[in-house]
Amino acid sequence: MIARTFAALLLAAAVAPACAAPKKQPVLVFDAKANDLDTAPQAGACRINIVGVADRRFGKDGMGVDQPLVTESPERWISAGLATLKSYGYTVEYNPTPVPGALNLDVGLIRAYSWFAPMRINGMVALDVTLAGQDGAAPRKFRATGSLTNMASADAEQVMALNYALNHTVNQMAAGLASDCAALKVAAQ
């Protein structure tokens, strides 16, 4: 009798998680305010055309190390982050065909994850950016982290840490692309 009861409890424990309601995916929404950096216009900013944004991560099951955050596809999130290049003085547009006179960028997300430390949550975002339509242009890599106080290890805090990291990555892009804009202006003359 005890063995049957024990077996029934084990079976119930094994089946219960499968019968539970699926966990709702947290929404990966870009937040430009998750930023502690100066977004002053860059000298030499130019017109930028985003030819494409793709998720090129090897593991697309989730974002995170300690507790992977399962979200929808991150392309819209990255696109919204790239739009903030406007605050650095760039003119940003999205056209799948290269635009003459613009710096045409093909952007790929290669890393995005968060991890926990004592009372901290950290995020990291890495992008491969290729200057589309220019022969021999090697991809540029931009990578940055963001960190903030962690009180509950909630999904929203992971998204906030990823937003900090994306904002820091865009900040690096703004500075790094200024030299490409200068080369574009010289070539146009």
N, C-alpha and C positions, 0 to 999 in steps of 0.2 A: 504494500500500500504506500509506504513512504517512497519507494523507488518510483512508482507511477506518478505520485504528486511532484516529486523532484524533476522527473522527465517532462511533465506537463509545464512546470515553471520554466525550465530551460527552453522548451519549444516556444512558449509565449514570449520570452525575452528575446529570442532570435527573430521571431516574426514581427514583433511590435515596431521596430524601426522601419521596416519595409512598408508597414501600413500607415505610418505617420504622414501627416501632410508635408509636402515638399517645402523646403525652406525657400522663402522668397529671395531672389537675387537682389543684392543692393544695387542701386542705380549709380553708375559711374558718371557723375555730372561734374563738368569742369567748373572750378571756382577761381576766378582771377584774383579774388581778395586773399586767397591763401598764399600770401607772398609777403616777404619782409625785405624785398630788394627795391632799389631805385630803378624806375622804368623811364628814365630820361631819354629823350630822342638821341639816337646815335648819329654822329657826324658821318655823312656819306651814305645814309640809308637810301634805298631805292625801291623800285617797284618789284614786288615778289609775286610770282604765280605758283600756286601749289598745284602741281600736275596730278599728284596722287598721294594718298595716305594709306598705308597698309600695315597690318599686324603681321610682323615677320618673326615673332617669338617662336622658339622651339616648342615650349610647353604652353599651350593656350587654355589649359584647364582652370587656371586661376592666377591671381596676382598675390604673391605673398610667400613668406618662408615659413613662419611659425604656424599661422592659420590662413591658408590661401583663401583669398577673397574671390569668389566665383561671380563674375559680372558678365554683362552682355559684351559684344564686340567693342573694342576700344577706339575704333577709327574716328567716330564723332567726337569723342573726348579729346583725342589728339588734335583734330581739326580746330576745335574750339580754343585749345591752348595756342595753336599757331596763329590764330586770328589776333591774339594779343600782341603780335609783332607790330601792330598799328601803333601801340602806345610807345614804341621805340622810334617812331617816325617812318616806318615802312608802309608802303601801300600794299595791301594784301588782297589777292583775288584767287579764286579757285576755278581753273579751267583745265580739262584733261589734255588739251593741246598746248604745246609750248607757245608762248606769246612773245613775239619779237620785241626787243627792248626791255624785257623783264628778266629777272633772275628766276628761272624755272626750276622748281624743286620737286623731287620725288622723295617723299619722307616715309621711312619705315621704322616702326616701333620694334626694337630688338630686345629690350628688357624693361620690365615694369614689375616691381615687387616692393613689399613692405615687410618690416621685421620689428620685433619688440626688443626693448632693452629696459632695464629698471626705470620705471616711471617715464619712459620715452617711447615714441613710435616713430619709425623712420621709413622713408620711401625713397626709391631710386627709379629713375627713368632714363633710358638710353635710346637715342635715335640715330639711324643712319640716314644721312641727307645726301642725295646725289643731285648734282647740277645737271638737269635733263637737257639734252640737245647740244651739249658741249663735248666734243671729242676728247677722250683721254682724261676727263675729269674723274678723279678718285672720289669715292664717297667720303663725306665728312662725318665724323662721329661727335655727337654732343651727348654728354652724360652728366647728371647732377643728382644730388640727394636733397632731401628736406627732412626736418626733424621737428617734432613738437611734443608737448607734454601729453602723456597717455594716462588717462584715469580709468577707463573701463574696457579697453581693448575691443571696442565696438567696431562694427563694419564702417560706420560713418567716420571714425577716427582713421581707419586705414585709407579711406577715400581722401580724407583731408591730407594725410601724409603724402599720398600719391600726387595730389594737386600741388603741394609745396614743391615736390621734386620736379613736376612738369613745368611749373613757373620758373624754377631755377634753370632748367634745361633751355627754356625759351630765352631766358636772360643771356645764357652763353651763346645761343644762336644769334641773337641780336648783335652781339659784339663780334662774333666770328664771321658773319655774313657781310659785314661792312667792307671788308677787304675784297670780297667777291664783287660787291657792288661797284667799288672803285675800279676794278679790272674791267667790268662790264662797260662802265662809262668811258674808259680809255679806248676800248675796242670799238665803241660806237662812233668815236670821233674820227 
